[in-house]
Structures are given as structure tokens and as C-alpha cells.
Amino acid sequence: MAIHPVYAEAILDGTKKVEFRKRRLAEDIRTVWIYATAPVQRIVGEFHIGETVVDSPETIWSSFGAVGIIEHSEYQSYFAEKTEAVAFVVQGATRYETPVALHELEPRPSIPQSFSYRHA
């Protein structure tokens, strides 16, 4: 999952306890690799999804805004004109000792615009 470095860091240090998205993941996805976007451009860690909550953007904000580490105005802009928001509750985040560049993986994935799937 592509995540801005400031939010990736907040997930890994335990202050960001939920990741907001516009779309759900496949139901069988339990572990998310954290791809920190530019300037890092590496997979810096992973987290497990404790729960996936889908509701209106207003309800999701009421439930998780305090632990989402995003300004309310940015959140509102991200979900502008959307009727549904998704909150992935972060559980068990792990920082990788050595971040991994995408070109080091086989098969080589493309840079995720939001998220991409990789089968083990």
C-alpha cells in the first residue's frame, strides 16, 4: 500500500492506528506492506489489519479521526464527494531493518498508485 512517508512513519511508531482509504481490499488480505512514497520509495515495514470498517466519511471520522494522524481538512478533501470511507485498523506494525526497493522483488511489481496485490 502506497503511503506518504510521514504517515508510514506514524504507523510504524504506533501513533497512527488507522489507515483511511476510498476502497476496500480483497477480503483475504490480512497483511499490508507499507510502501513509503517519494522521497523514500521503499517498502519500510508491514502491518496487520485488525479490522476493516466501512461507513460514511463522517461516521469514520467520528470513530477514528483522533487516531488517524491526519488533519480534518485533509481528510475532508480526500473524501470529497464520496459516500463511503474505509478504515483499516492497524495491528502489529513492524518496521523492516532494511527497507526494500521494488526492483529487489521478483516478480518486480510496479509502484502502487494506492495499493497492489502480491501473492505469496
Backbone as XML, in Angstrom:
<?xml version="1.0"?>
<chain id="A" units="angstrom">
  <residue number="1" name="MET">
    <atom name="N" x="0.852" y="-1.163" z="0.000"/>
    <atom name="CA" x="0.000" y="0.000" z="0.000"/>
    <atom name="C" x="0.903" y="1.233" z="0.000"/>
  </residue>
  <residue number="2" name="ALA">
    <atom name="N" x="0.689" y="2.123" z="-0.935"/>
    <atom name="CA" x="1.456" y="3.358" z="-1.024"/>
    <atom name="C" x="0.967" y="4.335" z="0.046"/>
  </residue>
  <residue number="3" name="ILE">
    <atom name="N" x="1.886" y="4.788" z="0.880"/>
    <atom name="CA" x="1.556" y="5.685" z="1.990"/>
    <atom name="C" x="2.624" y="6.778" z="2.052"/>
  </residue>
  <residue number="4" name="HIS">
    <atom name="N" x="2.195" y="8.016" z="2.205"/>
    <atom name="CA" x="3.154" y="9.119" z="2.343"/>
    <atom name="C" x="4.080" y="8.831" z="3.524"/>
  </residue>
  <residue number="5" name="PRO">
    <atom name="N" x="5.362" y="9.186" z="3.393"/>
    <atom name="CA" x="6.343" y="8.858" z="4.436"/>
    <atom name="C" x="5.953" y="9.296" z="5.849"/>
  </residue>
  <residue number="6" name="VAL">
    <atom name="N" x="5.375" y="10.465" z="6.001"/>
    <atom name="CA" x="5.005" y="10.918" z="7.346"/>
    <atom name="C" x="3.963" y="9.987" z="7.970"/>
  </residue>
  <residue number="7" name="TYR">
    <atom name="N" x="3.032" y="9.492" z="7.175"/>
    <atom name="CA" x="2.007" y="8.579" z="7.694"/>
    <atom name="C" x="2.568" y="7.171" z="7.874"/>
  </residue>
  <residue number="8" name="ALA">
    <atom name="N" x="3.467" y="6.764" z="6.980"/>
    <atom name="CA" x="4.128" y="5.463" z="7.135"/>
    <atom name="C" x="4.894" y="5.422" z="8.452"/>
  </residue>
  <residue number="9" name="GLU">
    <atom name="N" x="5.627" y="6.492" z="8.733"/>
    <atom name="CA" x="6.391" y="6.581" z="9.978"/>
    <atom name="C" x="5.467" y="6.540" z="11.192"/>
  </residue>
  <residue number="10" name="ALA">
    <atom name="N" x="4.339" y="7.238" z="11.098"/>
    <atom name="CA" x="3.391" y="7.263" z="12.214"/>
    <atom name="C" x="2.779" y="5.881" z="12.460"/>
  </residue>
  <residue number="11" name="ILE">
    <atom name="N" x="2.546" y="5.118" z="11.396"/>
    <atom name="CA" x="2.062" y="3.740" z="11.568"/>
    <atom name="C" x="3.128" y="2.915" z="12.283"/>
  </residue>
  <residue number="12" name="LEU">
    <atom name="N" x="4.358" y="3.045" z="11.818"/>
    <atom name="CA" x="5.435" y="2.227" z="12.371"/>
    <atom name="C" x="5.798" y="2.606" z="13.804"/>
  </residue>
  <residue number="13" name="ASP">
    <atom name="N" x="5.613" y="3.868" z="14.170"/>
    <atom name="CA" x="5.917" y="4.240" z="15.557"/>
    <atom name="C" x="4.711" y="4.093" z="16.485"/>
  </residue>
  <residue number="14" name="GLY">
    <atom name="N" x="3.584" y="3.664" z="15.919"/>
    <atom name="CA" x="2.414" y="3.347" z="16.737"/>
    <atom name="C" x="1.464" y="4.495" z="17.008"/>
  </residue>
  <residue number="15" name="THR">
    <atom name="N" x="1.736" y="5.684" z="16.458"/>
    <atom name="CA" x="0.826" y="6.800" z="16.707"/>
    <atom name="C" x="-0.360" y="6.827" z="15.750"/>
  </residue>
  <residue number="16" name="LYS">
    <atom name="N" x="-0.199" y="6.318" z="14.545"/>
    <atom name="CA" x="-1.300" y="6.225" z="13.574"/>
    <atom name="C" x="-1.875" y="4.821" z="13.675"/>
  </residue>
  <residue number="17" name="LYS">
    <atom name="N" x="-3.092" y="4.737" z="14.148"/>
    <atom name="CA" x="-3.697" y="3.438" z="14.438"/>
    <atom name="C" x="-4.738" y="3.015" z="13.420"/>
  </residue>
  <residue number="18" name="VAL">
    <atom name="N" x="-4.933" y="3.834" z="12.380"/>
    <atom name="CA" x="-5.898" y="3.511" z="11.345"/>
    <atom name="C" x="-5.438" y="4.141" z="10.028"/>
  </residue>
  <residue number="19" name="GLU">
    <atom name="N" x="-5.629" y="3.428" z="8.933"/>
    <atom name="CA" x="-5.312" y="3.941" z="7.607"/>
    <atom name="C" x="-6.618" y="4.128" z="6.859"/>
  </residue>
  <residue number="20" name="PHE">
    <atom name="N" x="-6.845" y="5.335" z="6.362"/>
    <atom name="CA" x="-8.069" y="5.663" z="5.637"/>
    <atom name="C" x="-7.874" y="5.438" z="4.144"/>
  </residue>
  <residue number="21" name="ARG">
    <atom name="N" x="-8.875" y="4.840" z="3.518"/>
    <atom name="CA" x="-8.839" y="4.602" z="2.078"/>
    <atom name="C" x="-10.231" y="4.767" z="1.492"/>
  </residue>
  <residue number="22" name="LYS">
    <atom name="N" x="-10.260" y="4.940" z="0.178"/>
    <atom name="CA" x="-11.530" y="5.074" z="-0.535"/>
    <atom name="C" x="-12.086" y="3.723" z="-0.962"/>
  </residue>
  <residue number="23" name="ARG">
    <atom name="N" x="-11.238" y="2.720" z="-0.986"/>
    <atom name="CA" x="-11.665" y="1.393" z="-1.442"/>
    <atom name="C" x="-11.253" y="0.318" z="-0.447"/>
  </residue>
  <residue number="24" name="ARG">
    <atom name="N" x="-12.035" y="-0.732" z="-0.437"/>
    <atom name="CA" x="-11.710" y="-1.902" z="0.393"/>
    <atom name="C" x="-10.623" y="-2.715" z="-0.280"/>
  </residue>
  <residue number="25" name="LEU">
    <atom name="N" x="-10.001" y="-3.574" z="0.492"/>
    <atom name="CA" x="-9.075" y="-4.573" z="-0.041"/>
    <atom name="C" x="-9.842" y="-5.878" z="-0.218"/>
  </residue>
  <residue number="26" name="ALA">
    <atom name="N" x="-9.255" y="-6.812" z="-0.914"/>
    <atom name="CA" x="-9.847" y="-8.144" z="-1.014"/>
    <atom name="C" x="-10.006" y="-8.706" z="0.398"/>
  </residue>
  <residue number="27" name="GLU">
    <atom name="N" x="-11.038" y="-9.472" z="0.606"/>
    <atom name="CA" x="-11.367" y="-9.962" z="1.951"/>
    <atom name="C" x="-10.287" y="-10.843" z="2.570"/>
  </residue>
  <residue number="28" name="ASP">
    <atom name="N" x="-9.467" y="-11.489" z="1.729"/>
    <atom name="CA" x="-8.455" y="-12.400" z="2.275"/>
    <atom name="C" x="-7.138" y="-11.698" z="2.627"/>
  </residue>
  <residue number="29" name="ILE">
    <atom name="N" x="-7.045" y="-10.394" z="2.414"/>
    <atom name="CA" x="-5.824" y="-9.655" z="2.737"/>
    <atom name="C" x="-5.801" y="-9.354" z="4.232"/>
  </residue>
  <residue number="30" name="ARG">
    <atom name="N" x="-4.752" y="-9.794" z="4.896"/>
    <atom name="CA" x="-4.592" y="-9.573" z="6.336"/>
    <atom name="C" x="-3.330" y="-8.778" z="6.654"/>
  </residue>
  <residue number="31" name="THR">
    <atom name="N" x="-2.337" y="-8.858" z="5.759"/>
    <atom name="CA" x="-1.062" y="-8.177" z="5.968"/>
    <atom name="C" x="-0.839" y="-7.176" z="4.837"/>
  </residue>
  <residue number="32" name="VAL">
    <atom name="N" x="-0.402" y="-5.981" z="5.205"/>
    <atom name="CA" x="-0.158" y="-4.904" z="4.243"/>
    <atom name="C" x="1.304" y="-4.511" z="4.313"/>
  </residue>
  <residue number="33" name="TRP">
    <atom name="N" x="1.970" y="-4.508" z="3.169"/>
    <atom name="CA" x="3.310" y="-3.947" z="3.094"/>
    <atom name="C" x="3.164" y="-2.446" z="2.991"/>
  </residue>
  <residue number="34" name="ILE">
    <atom name="N" x="3.972" y="-1.724" z="3.720"/>
    <atom name="CA" x="3.941" y="-0.265" z="3.708"/>
    <atom name="C" x="5.002" y="0.236" z="2.733"/>
  </residue>
  <residue number="35" name="TYR">
    <atom name="N" x="4.537" y="0.747" z="1.587"/>
    <atom name="CA" x="5.436" y="1.355" z="0.603"/>
    <atom name="C" x="5.429" y="2.857" z="0.855"/>
  </residue>
  <residue number="36" name="ALA">
    <atom name="N" x="6.523" y="3.384" z="1.404"/>
    <atom name="CA" x="6.634" y="4.819" z="1.649"/>
    <atom name="C" x="6.941" y="5.496" z="0.309"/>
  </residue>
  <residue number="37" name="THR">
    <atom name="N" x="6.088" y="6.433" z="-0.067"/>
    <atom name="CA" x="6.238" y="7.115" z="-1.344"/>
    <atom name="C" x="7.450" y="8.044" z="-1.324"/>
  </residue>
  <residue number="38" name="ALA">
    <atom name="N" x="7.656" y="8.795" z="-2.412"/>
    <atom name="CA" x="8.808" y="9.695" z="-2.549"/>
    <atom name="C" x="8.888" y="10.645" z="-1.354"/>
  </residue>
  <residue number="39" name="PRO">
    <atom name="N" x="10.069" y="10.897" z="-0.885"/>
    <atom name="CA" x="11.358" y="10.554" z="-1.473"/>
    <atom name="C" x="11.916" y="9.190" z="-1.051"/>
  </residue>
  <residue number="40" name="VAL">
    <atom name="N" x="11.232" y="8.466" z="-0.154"/>
    <atom name="CA" x="11.750" y="7.188" z="0.359"/>
    <atom name="C" x="11.707" y="6.102" z="-0.714"/>
  </residue>
  <residue number="41" name="GLN">
    <atom name="N" x="10.553" y="5.869" z="-1.297"/>
    <atom name="CA" x="10.336" y="4.890" z="-2.363"/>
    <atom name="C" x="10.861" y="3.493" z="-2.022"/>
  </residue>
  <residue number="42" name="ARG">
    <atom name="N" x="10.456" y="3.030" z="-0.850"/>
    <atom name="CA" x="10.850" y="1.699" z="-0.378"/>
    <atom name="C" x="9.709" y="1.092" z="0.426"/>
  </residue>
  <residue number="43" name="ILE">
    <atom name="N" x="9.704" y="-0.231" z="0.525"/>
    <atom name="CA" x="8.814" y="-0.928" z="1.447"/>
    <atom name="C" x="9.524" y="-0.870" z="2.793"/>
  </residue>
  <residue number="44" name="VAL">
    <atom name="N" x="8.931" y="-0.152" z="3.736"/>
    <atom name="CA" x="9.605" y="0.135" z="5.002"/>
    <atom name="C" x="9.117" y="-0.728" z="6.156"/>
  </residue>
  <residue number="45" name="GLY">
    <atom name="N" x="8.038" y="-1.465" z="5.938"/>
    <atom name="CA" x="7.506" y="-2.301" z="7.002"/>
    <atom name="C" x="6.181" y="-2.901" z="6.581"/>
  </residue>
  <residue number="46" name="GLU">
    <atom name="N" x="5.465" y="-3.390" z="7.562"/>
    <atom name="CA" x="4.166" y="-4.005" z="7.298"/>
    <atom name="C" x="3.284" y="-3.852" z="8.524"/>
  </residue>
  <residue number="47" name="PHE">
    <atom name="N" x="1.993" y="-4.036" z="8.292"/>
    <atom name="CA" x="1.063" y="-4.099" z="9.414"/>
    <atom name="C" x="-0.025" y="-5.102" z="9.108"/>
  </residue>
  <residue number="48" name="HIS">
    <atom name="N" x="-0.639" y="-5.583" z="10.166"/>
    <atom name="CA" x="-1.767" y="-6.493" z="10.030"/>
    <atom name="C" x="-3.044" y="-5.680" z="10.176"/>
  </residue>
  <residue number="49" name="ILE">
    <atom name="N" x="-4.045" y="-6.079" z="9.440"/>
    <atom name="CA" x="-5.337" y="-5.421" z="9.528"/>
    <atom name="C" x="-6.124" y="-6.078" z="10.651"/>
  </residue>
  <residue number="50" name="GLY">
    <atom name="N" x="-6.376" y="-5.318" z="11.704"/>
    <atom name="CA" x="-7.141" y="-5.836" z="12.832"/>
    <atom name="C" x="-8.624" y="-5.879" z="12.536"/>
  </residue>
  <residue number="51" name="GLU">
    <atom name="N" x="-9.081" y="-4.886" z="11.771"/>
    <atom name="CA" x="-10.494" y="-4.768" z="11.439"/>
    <atom name="C" x="-10.603" y="-3.825" z="10.250"/>
  </residue>
  <residue number="52" name="THR">
    <atom name="N" x="-11.578" y="-4.072" z="9.397"/>
    <atom name="CA" x="-11.904" y="-3.164" z="8.304"/>
    <atom name="C" x="-13.287" y="-2.612" z="8.576"/>
  </residue>
  <residue number="53" name="VAL">
    <atom name="N" x="-13.385" y="-1.281" z="8.653"/>
    <atom name="CA" x="-14.654" y="-0.622" z="8.949"/>
    <atom name="C" x="-15.036" y="0.214" z="7.730"/>
  </residue>
  <residue number="54" name="VAL">
    <atom name="N" x="-16.249" y="0.017" z="7.242"/>
    <atom name="CA" x="-16.752" y="0.751" z="6.087"/>
    <atom name="C" x="-18.012" y="1.492" z="6.512"/>
  </residue>
  <residue number="55" name="ASP">
    <atom name="N" x="-18.020" y="2.802" z="6.260"/>
    <atom name="CA" x="-19.180" y="3.621" z="6.631"/>
    <atom name="C" x="-19.059" y="4.951" z="5.898"/>
  </residue>
  <residue number="56" name="SER">
    <atom name="N" x="-19.900" y="5.879" z="6.246"/>
    <atom name="CA" x="-19.819" y="7.207" z="5.641"/>
    <atom name="C" x="-18.538" y="7.886" z="6.114"/>
  </residue>
  <residue number="57" name="PRO">
    <atom name="N" x="-17.998" y="8.813" z="5.315"/>
    <atom name="CA" x="-16.805" y="9.535" z="5.768"/>
    <atom name="C" x="-17.008" y="10.232" z="7.116"/>
  </residue>
  <residue number="58" name="GLU">
    <atom name="N" x="-18.195" y="10.760" z="7.352"/>
    <atom name="CA" x="-18.463" y="11.443" z="8.620"/>
    <atom name="C" x="-18.405" y="10.476" z="9.799"/>
  </residue>
  <residue number="59" name="THR">
    <atom name="N" x="-18.997" y="9.305" z="9.633"/>
    <atom name="CA" x="-19.006" y="8.307" z="10.708"/>
    <atom name="C" x="-17.603" y="7.759" z="10.960"/>
  </residue>
  <residue number="60" name="ILE">
    <atom name="N" x="-16.869" y="7.498" z="9.884"/>
    <atom name="CA" x="-15.492" y="7.004" z="10.036"/>
    <atom name="C" x="-14.652" y="8.051" z="10.768"/>
  </residue>
  <residue number="61" name="TRP">
    <atom name="N" x="-14.796" y="9.326" z="10.417"/>
    <atom name="CA" x="-14.045" y="10.378" z="11.105"/>
    <atom name="C" x="-14.418" y="10.430" z="12.587"/>
  </residue>
  <residue number="62" name="SER">
    <atom name="N" x="-15.704" y="10.348" z="12.873"/>
    <atom name="CA" x="-16.144" y="10.383" z="14.274"/>
    <atom name="C" x="-15.537" y="9.247" z="15.076"/>
  </residue>
  <residue number="63" name="SER">
    <atom name="N" x="-15.430" y="8.088" z="14.447"/>
    <atom name="CA" x="-14.903" y="6.907" z="15.137"/>
    <atom name="C" x="-13.386" y="6.888" z="15.223"/>
  </residue>
  <residue number="64" name="PHE">
    <atom name="N" x="-12.694" y="7.370" z="14.170"/>
    <atom name="CA" x="-11.250" y="7.156" z="14.073"/>
    <atom name="C" x="-10.406" y="8.401" z="13.839"/>
  </residue>
  <residue number="65" name="GLY">
    <atom name="N" x="-11.034" y="9.552" z="13.698"/>
    <atom name="CA" x="-10.270" y="10.761" z="13.404"/>
    <atom name="C" x="-9.166" y="11.046" z="14.403"/>
  </residue>
  <residue number="66" name="ALA">
    <atom name="N" x="-9.408" y="10.767" z="15.664"/>
    <atom name="CA" x="-8.425" y="11.053" z="16.715"/>
    <atom name="C" x="-7.173" y="10.194" z="16.613"/>
  </residue>
  <residue number="67" name="VAL">
    <atom name="N" x="-7.247" y="9.048" z="15.936"/>
    <atom name="CA" x="-6.086" y="8.157" z="15.838"/>
    <atom name="C" x="-5.600" y="7.986" z="14.399"/>
  </residue>
  <residue number="68" name="GLY">
    <atom name="N" x="-6.102" y="8.830" z="13.499"/>
    <atom name="CA" x="-5.742" y="8.729" z="12.090"/>
    <atom name="C" x="-4.572" y="9.592" z="11.668"/>
  </residue>
  <residue number="69" name="ILE">
    <atom name="N" x="-4.125" y="10.496" z="12.539"/>
    <atom name="CA" x="-2.968" y="11.365" z="12.295"/>
    <atom name="C" x="-3.086" y="12.082" z="10.943"/>
  </residue>
  <residue number="70" name="ILE">
    <atom name="N" x="-4.234" y="12.676" z="10.706"/>
    <atom name="CA" x="-4.440" y="13.489" z="9.511"/>
    <atom name="C" x="-5.320" y="14.664" z="9.931"/>
  </residue>
  <residue number="71" name="GLU">
    <atom name="N" x="-5.058" y="15.811" z="9.374"/>
    <atom name="CA" x="-5.879" y="16.977" z="9.662"/>
    <atom name="C" x="-7.279" y="16.763" z="9.096"/>
  </residue>
  <residue number="72" name="HIS">
    <atom name="N" x="-8.276" y="17.257" z="9.809"/>
    <atom name="CA" x="-9.658" y="17.086" z="9.378"/>
    <atom name="C" x="-9.883" y="17.680" z="7.983"/>
  </residue>
  <residue number="73" name="SER">
    <atom name="N" x="-9.278" y="18.806" z="7.692"/>
    <atom name="CA" x="-9.444" y="19.433" z="6.371"/>
    <atom name="C" x="-8.870" y="18.548" z="5.257"/>
  </residue>
  <residue number="74" name="GLU">
    <atom name="N" x="-7.721" y="17.904" z="5.504"/>
    <atom name="CA" x="-7.140" y="16.986" z="4.517"/>
    <atom name="C" x="-8.031" y="15.769" z="4.327"/>
  </residue>
  <residue number="75" name="TYR">
    <atom name="N" x="-8.555" y="15.259" z="5.428"/>
    <atom name="CA" x="-9.473" y="14.111" z="5.385"/>
    <atom name="C" x="-10.701" y="14.473" z="4.547"/>
  </residue>
  <residue number="76" name="GLN">
    <atom name="N" x="-11.282" y="15.622" z="4.807"/>
    <atom name="CA" x="-12.473" y="16.050" z="4.067"/>
    <atom name="C" x="-12.167" y="16.204" z="2.584"/>
  </residue>
  <residue number="77" name="SER">
    <atom name="N" x="-11.028" y="16.739" z="2.264"/>
    <atom name="CA" x="-10.633" y="16.894" z="0.866"/>
    <atom name="C" x="-10.460" y="15.529" z="0.195"/>
  </residue>
  <residue number="78" name="TYR">
    <atom name="N" x="-9.825" y="14.591" z="0.897"/>
    <atom name="CA" x="-9.592" y="13.246" z="0.363"/>
    <atom name="C" x="-10.913" y="12.538" z="0.053"/>
  </residue>
  <residue number="79" name="PHE">
    <atom name="N" x="-11.901" y="12.710" z="0.914"/>
    <atom name="CA" x="-13.182" y="12.033" z="0.738"/>
    <atom name="C" x="-14.266" y="12.924" z="0.121"/>
  </residue>
  <residue number="80" name="ALA">
    <atom name="N" x="-13.870" y="14.056" z="-0.464"/>
    <atom name="CA" x="-14.849" y="14.959" z="-1.076"/>
    <atom name="C" x="-15.707" y="14.205" z="-2.084"/>
  </residue>
  <residue number="81" name="GLU">
    <atom name="N" x="-17.003" y="14.369" z="-1.950"/>
    <atom name="CA" x="-17.992" y="13.770" z="-2.854"/>
    <atom name="C" x="-18.063" y="12.242" z="-2.764"/>
  </residue>
  <residue number="82" name="LYS">
    <atom name="N" x="-17.438" y="11.640" z="-1.770"/>
    <atom name="CA" x="-17.539" y="10.195" z="-1.564"/>
    <atom name="C" x="-18.615" y="9.910" z="-0.533"/>
  </residue>
  <residue number="83" name="THR">
    <atom name="N" x="-19.327" y="8.808" z="-0.716"/>
    <atom name="CA" x="-20.359" y="8.418" z="0.242"/>
    <atom name="C" x="-19.881" y="7.310" z="1.165"/>
  </residue>
  <residue number="84" name="GLU">
    <atom name="N" x="-18.724" y="6.736" z="0.827"/>
    <atom name="CA" x="-18.203" y="5.621" z="1.606"/>
    <atom name="C" x="-16.727" y="5.841" z="1.895"/>
  </residue>
  <residue number="85" name="ALA">
    <atom name="N" x="-16.328" y="5.544" z="3.122"/>
    <atom name="CA" x="-14.927" y="5.592" z="3.530"/>
    <atom name="C" x="-14.574" y="4.259" z="4.168"/>
  </residue>
  <residue number="86" name="VAL">
    <atom name="N" x="-13.311" y="3.895" z="4.054"/>
    <atom name="CA" x="-12.824" y="2.641" z="4.620"/>
    <atom name="C" x="-11.728" y="2.970" z="5.628"/>
  </residue>
  <residue number="87" name="ALA">
    <atom name="N" x="-11.796" y="2.333" z="6.783"/>
    <atom name="CA" x="-10.768" y="2.478" z="7.813"/>
    <atom name="C" x="-10.173" y="1.095" z="8.088"/>
  </residue>
  <residue number="88" name="PHE">
    <atom name="N" x="-8.866" y="0.977" z="7.856"/>
    <atom name="CA" x="-8.159" y="-0.255" z="8.191"/>
    <atom name="C" x="-7.508" y="-0.033" z="9.558"/>
  </residue>
  <residue number="89" name="VAL">
    <atom name="N" x="-7.951" y="-0.790" z="10.533"/>
    <atom name="CA" x="-7.398" y="-0.665" z="11.876"/>
    <atom name="C" x="-6.052" y="-1.381" z="11.898"/>
  </residue>
  <residue number="90" name="VAL">
    <atom name="N" x="-5.008" y="-0.620" z="12.235"/>
    <atom name="CA" x="-3.636" y="-1.128" z="12.228"/>
    <atom name="C" x="-3.403" y="-1.975" z="13.467"/>
  </residue>
  <residue number="91" name="GLN">
    <atom name="N" x="-2.824" y="-3.135" z="13.241"/>
    <atom name="CA" x="-2.489" y="-4.045" z="14.339"/>
    <atom name="C" x="-1.127" y="-4.651" z="14.031"/>
  </residue>
  <residue number="92" name="GLY">
    <atom name="N" x="-0.249" y="-4.635" z="14.996"/>
    <atom name="CA" x="1.033" y="-5.323" z="14.838"/>
    <atom name="C" x="1.927" y="-4.774" z="13.746"/>
  </residue>
  <residue number="93" name="ALA">
    <atom name="N" x="2.172" y="-3.458" z="13.738"/>
    <atom name="CA" x="3.076" y="-2.879" z="12.744"/>
    <atom name="C" x="4.519" y="-3.276" z="13.040"/>
  </residue>
  <residue number="94" name="THR">
    <atom name="N" x="5.255" y="-3.598" z="11.974"/>
    <atom name="CA" x="6.654" y="-3.997" z="12.072"/>
    <atom name="C" x="7.486" y="-3.177" z="11.100"/>
  </residue>
  <residue number="95" name="ARG">
    <atom name="N" x="8.547" y="-2.562" z="11.631"/>
    <atom name="CA" x="9.481" y="-1.801" z="10.787"/>
    <atom name="C" x="10.557" y="-2.766" z="10.276"/>
  </residue>
  <residue number="96" name="TYR">
    <atom name="N" x="10.843" y="-2.717" z="8.985"/>
    <atom name="CA" x="11.911" y="-3.535" z="8.432"/>
    <atom name="C" x="13.263" y="-2.898" z="8.753"/>
  </residue>
  <residue number="97" name="GLU">
    <atom name="N" x="14.227" y="-3.709" z="9.164"/>
    <atom name="CA" x="15.577" y="-3.206" z="9.436"/>
    <atom name="C" x="16.172" y="-2.573" z="8.191"/>
  </residue>
  <residue number="98" name="THR">
    <atom name="N" x="15.948" y="-3.227" z="7.064"/>
    <atom name="CA" x="16.453" y="-2.729" z="5.795"/>
    <atom name="C" x="15.269" y="-2.554" z="4.853"/>
  </residue>
  <residue number="99" name="PRO">
    <atom name="N" x="14.887" y="-1.309" z="4.551"/>
    <atom name="CA" x="13.795" y="-1.086" z="3.605"/>
    <atom name="C" x="14.112" y="-1.732" z="2.259"/>
  </residue>
  <residue number="100" name="VAL">
    <atom name="N" x="13.069" y="-2.159" z="1.560"/>
    <atom name="CA" x="13.223" y="-2.917" z="0.319"/>
    <atom name="C" x="12.746" y="-2.084" z="-0.870"/>
  </residue>
  <residue number="101" name="ALA">
    <atom name="N" x="13.608" y="-1.935" z="-1.864"/>
    <atom name="CA" x="13.223" y="-1.261" z="-3.106"/>
    <atom name="C" x="12.413" y="-2.244" z="-3.956"/>
  </residue>
  <residue number="102" name="LEU">
    <atom name="N" x="11.466" y="-1.727" z="-4.703"/>
    <atom name="CA" x="10.614" y="-2.599" z="-5.520"/>
    <atom name="C" x="11.425" y="-3.400" z="-6.527"/>
  </residue>
  <residue number="103" name="HIS">
    <atom name="N" x="12.504" y="-2.832" z="-7.051"/>
    <atom name="CA" x="13.297" y="-3.559" z="-8.055"/>
    <atom name="C" x="14.025" y="-4.770" z="-7.458"/>
  </residue>
  <residue number="104" name="GLU">
    <atom name="N" x="14.044" y="-4.884" z="-6.138"/>
    <atom name="CA" x="14.683" y="-6.029" z="-5.482"/>
    <atom name="C" x="13.755" y="-7.234" z="-5.395"/>
  </residue>
  <residue number="105" name="LEU">
    <atom name="N" x="12.473" y="-7.051" z="-5.715"/>
    <atom name="CA" x="11.493" y="-8.134" z="-5.616"/>
    <atom name="C" x="11.324" y="-8.846" z="-6.952"/>
  </residue>
  <residue number="106" name="GLU">
    <atom name="N" x="11.023" y="-10.118" z="-6.867"/>
    <atom name="CA" x="10.720" y="-10.924" z="-8.062"/>
    <atom name="C" x="9.390" y="-11.617" z="-7.839"/>
  </residue>
  <residue number="107" name="PRO">
    <atom name="N" x="8.449" y="-11.530" z="-8.734"/>
    <atom name="CA" x="8.494" y="-10.660" z="-9.910"/>
    <atom name="C" x="8.424" y="-9.211" z="-9.481"/>
  </residue>
  <residue number="108" name="ARG">
    <atom name="N" x="9.005" y="-8.360" z="-10.282"/>
    <atom name="CA" x="9.112" y="-6.935" z="-9.947"/>
    <atom name="C" x="7.749" y="-6.247" z="-10.078"/>
  </residue>
  <residue number="109" name="PRO">
    <atom name="N" x="7.214" y="-5.743" z="-8.964"/>
    <atom name="CA" x="5.923" y="-5.058" z="-9.038"/>
    <atom name="C" x="6.100" y="-3.613" z="-9.509"/>
  </residue>
  <residue number="110" name="SER">
    <atom name="N" x="5.014" y="-3.037" z="-9.973"/>
    <atom name="CA" x="5.053" y="-1.618" z="-10.322"/>
    <atom name="C" x="4.807" y="-0.802" z="-9.062"/>
  </residue>
  <residue number="111" name="ILE">
    <atom name="N" x="5.101" y="0.477" z="-9.129"/>
    <atom name="CA" x="4.856" y="1.355" z="-7.996"/>
    <atom name="C" x="3.351" y="1.445" z="-7.804"/>
  </residue>
  <residue number="112" name="PRO">
    <atom name="N" x="2.875" y="1.107" z="-6.608"/>
    <atom name="CA" x="1.426" y="1.152" z="-6.394"/>
    <atom name="C" x="0.917" y="2.595" z="-6.344"/>
  </residue>
  <residue number="113" name="GLN">
    <atom name="N" x="-0.159" y="2.881" z="-7.085"/>
    <atom name="CA" x="-0.769" y="4.203" z="-7.028"/>
    <atom name="C" x="-1.526" y="4.362" z="-5.714"/>
  </residue>
  <residue number="114" name="SER">
    <atom name="N" x="-2.141" y="3.304" z="-5.268"/>
    <atom name="CA" x="-2.829" y="3.290" z="-3.991"/>
    <atom name="C" x="-2.406" y="2.028" z="-3.252"/>
  </residue>
  <residue number="115" name="PHE">
    <atom name="N" x="-2.690" y="0.887" z="-3.882"/>
    <atom name="CA" x="-2.225" y="-0.382" z="-3.365"/>
    <atom name="C" x="-2.161" y="-1.369" z="-4.517"/>
  </residue>
  <residue number="116" name="SER">
    <atom name="N" x="-1.408" y="-2.432" z="-4.339"/>
    <atom name="CA" x="-1.360" y="-3.512" z="-5.313"/>
    <atom name="C" x="-1.252" y="-4.807" z="-4.527"/>
  </residue>
  <residue number="117" name="TYR">
    <atom name="N" x="-1.599" y="-5.895" z="-5.194"/>
    <atom name="CA" x="-1.588" y="-7.200" z="-4.553"/>
    <atom name="C" x="-0.380" y="-7.993" z="-4.987"/>
  </residue>
  <residue number="118" name="ARG">
    <atom name="N" x="0.167" y="-8.750" z="-4.045"/>
    <atom name="CA" x="1.264" y="-9.665" z="-4.346"/>
    <atom name="C" x="0.923" y="-10.976" z="-3.667"/>
  </residue>
  <residue number="119" name="HIS">
    <atom name="N" x="0.877" y="-12.027" z="-4.442"/>
    <atom name="CA" x="0.547" y="-13.344" z="-3.883"/>
    <atom name="C" x="1.821" y="-14.022" z="-3.415"/>
  </residue>
  <residue number="120" name="ALA">
    <atom name="N" x="1.730" y="-14.605" z="-2.237"/>
    <atom name="CA" x="2.902" y="-15.291" z="-1.654"/>
    <atom name="C" x="3.137" y="-16.612" z="-2.321"/>
  </residue>
</chain>
